Amino acid sequence: MSTDDTTLPLAVLDFVGIEHGESAHDALEGAIGIAQAVEAAGFRRYWVSEHHNMHSLACSAPELLIAAVAGRTQRIRVGAAGIMLPNHAPFKVAELFRTLMALHPGRIDLALGRAPGTDPLTAHVLRRGAQVDVSADFPGQVAELFAFLGEGFPPGHPYAALVAAPVVDERPQTFMLGSSEYGPRFAAANGLSAVFAHHMSPELAVPVLREYRRTFRRRVVEPEDDAAAAAAPVIGQAEPRSAMSVLTFASDDPGAVLEFEAAWALTMTNLARGIREPLRPEEVRTYAASDDFAIARRAGLSTSDGRMVTGTADQVVARLRELKADAEVDELVLVTPSLDRGRRAASFAAVADAWRRSA
């Protein structure tokens, strides 16, 4: 991970939501605006997700979003969290990310996931109907991708003569995503950085990330000479590095906090019902003020199960620092889906300010 001491150990994962009534163009411009805002606030990274077949999101092509965001920011690292590798040919992913690194040297991140990022039918279409056994195929896909990105293939391999162009002298900072035990274990066994989705599996986050550090296997390939090192940069690393994504929203307005929590609860309910449309603001406000939502909060649907970190900026940062220490992670990735992009930007800025005050 970055050793830039001028940035905070904070990142943003953006689902690139399309707000009710706005165009896809507006949503994409809004995402670029968020990236610019968090860069100004001192965040280290801005990442976009990969999701498909959803009217409410505009993140089906994260590679294009990375190029657009990196082109309109100056310093912040930009990446995908992640590229759902079973949906893609590793050779093409290597070409795409080498192109991004050629355009924006020293600023590109690549986090890999093995989930489809969508429903089974869409995954079937993305994979052109191929029957994919993800559990069996994923390790080989990762190895192939890393070989194309610089490690190279062993002599005699049928792909050894191929070049993922354009050839560059660097590699992206690479991460393994996970919302189950698989991701951190895979990262530990292969000497990779791990990112765990606390926002999806809060009950697993701390123990699996602590286990990642205990079981990390040092991975350093010694090249025969300096020329070989330059020609085949190693993707693995010598030391464990980890991050954790957390649903986060900071505001001095209790009503805004309730609406954030209500919007997430409604989103999860809609997804379970197969509804992928943008939420209407009045729908969220009505639900936030309802008895049903009050009951849901008491039952642990939002903050009481630790899934969300919400409140004033100082309250949020105090809890984030606790989570960071408990999970022994190097960075935190803030996930702040909301109907109001202005509120999101204000939340990120408030968290950054409170983080500096608490140092």
FENGI-V409582 format. One record per residue. PSI is psi in radians with two decimals (none if undefined). Layout:
PSI, PSI
//
This chain:
2.88, 2.49, 0.30, 1.91, -0.16, -0.17, 2.78, 2.70, 0.86, 2.53, 2.97, 2.32, 2.07, 2.18, -0.10, 1.05, 2.52, 1.99, 2.68, 2.18, -0.12, 2.85, 2.90, -0.66, -0.78, -0.70, -0.72, -0.71, -0.65, -0.68, -0.74, -0.68, -0.69, -0.76, -0.74, -0.66, -0.74, -0.49, -0.79, -0.54, -0.19, 0.22, 2.68, -0.63, 2.67, 2.10, 2.64, 2.67, 3.02, 1.93, 2.60, 2.79, 0.79, 2.17, -0.37, -0.10, 2.64, 0.72, 0.61, -0.28, 1.26, -0.51, -0.72, -0.67, -0.70, -0.80, -0.75, -0.77, -0.80, -0.57, -0.32, 0.30, 3.04, -0.75, -0.58, 2.48, 2.49, 2.40, -3.04, 2.34, 1.32, -2.93, 2.08, 1.63, -0.64, -0.31, -0.12, 2.70, 2.20, -0.64, -0.76, -0.68, -0.75, -0.74, -0.79, -0.83, -0.48, -0.64, -0.76, -0.70, -0.60, -0.64, -0.65, 1.26, 2.43, 0.25, 0.08, 2.29, 2.62, 1.92, 2.39, 2.43, 2.77, -0.06, 2.80, -0.39, 0.38, -3.00, 2.88, -0.67, -0.77, -0.69, -0.70, -0.75, -0.78, -0.59, 0.23, 0.62, -0.02, 2.40, 1.90, 2.17, 1.61, -0.74, -0.68, -0.62, -0.50, -0.82, -0.70, -0.63, -0.74, -0.79, -0.71, -0.77, -0.83, -0.60, -0.76, -0.53, -0.15, -0.42, -0.45, 2.82, 2.71, 2.72, 2.38, -0.14, 2.45, -0.37, 0.04, -0.49, -0.09, 2.61, 2.17, 1.76, 2.63, 2.59, 2.28, 2.84, 0.12, 3.06, 2.76, 2.68, 2.19, 2.55, 2.68, 2.14, 2.73, 2.55, 0.15, -3.06, -0.37, -0.88, -0.97, -0.61, -0.72, -0.77, -0.77, -0.73, -0.42, 0.19, 0.71, 2.82, 2.57, 2.44, 2.18, 2.43, 1.45, -0.57, -0.25, -0.65, 1.23, -0.50, -0.37, -0.37, -0.96, -0.88, -0.69, -0.56, -0.59, -0.69, -0.66, -0.81, -0.63, -0.56, 0.07, 2.31, 2.01, 2.29, 1.75, 2.09, 2.16, 1.94, 2.78, -0.53, 3.05, -0.62, -0.69, -0.64, -0.71, -0.61, -0.46, 1.23, 2.46, 2.36, -0.66, 3.06, 2.92, -0.44, 2.60, 2.47, 2.37, 2.79, 2.83, 2.27, 2.35, 2.29, 2.10, 2.37, 2.25, 2.30, 2.58, -0.10, 1.87, -0.57, -0.68, -0.67, -0.81, -0.71, -0.63, -0.85, -0.72, -0.69, -0.72, -0.77, -0.75, -0.67, -0.81, -0.68, -0.77, -0.73, -0.70, -0.47, 0.03, 0.30, 2.13, 0.60, 2.68, 2.50, 2.52, 2.35, -0.72, -0.53, -0.74, -0.78, -0.72, -0.77, -0.68, -0.53, 0.06, 2.77, -0.61, -0.74, -0.68, -0.71, -0.74, -0.70, -0.76, -0.50, -0.04, 0.40, -0.35, -1.87, -0.47, -0.30, 0.14, 0.07, -0.62, 2.60, 1.83, 2.84, -2.76, 2.84, -0.72, -0.71, -0.76, -0.83, -0.66, -0.77, -0.70, -0.70, -0.64, -0.81, -0.74, -0.77, -0.77, -0.74, -0.11, 0.75, 2.74, -0.53, 2.77, 2.43, 2.01, 2.27, 1.99, 1.18, 2.41, 2.75, -0.26, 1.83, -0.55, -0.71, -0.68, -0.86, -0.72, -0.66, -0.81, -0.77, -0.70, -0.73, -0.76, -0.78, -0.77, -0.59, -0.75, -0.68, -0.56, -0.04, none
//
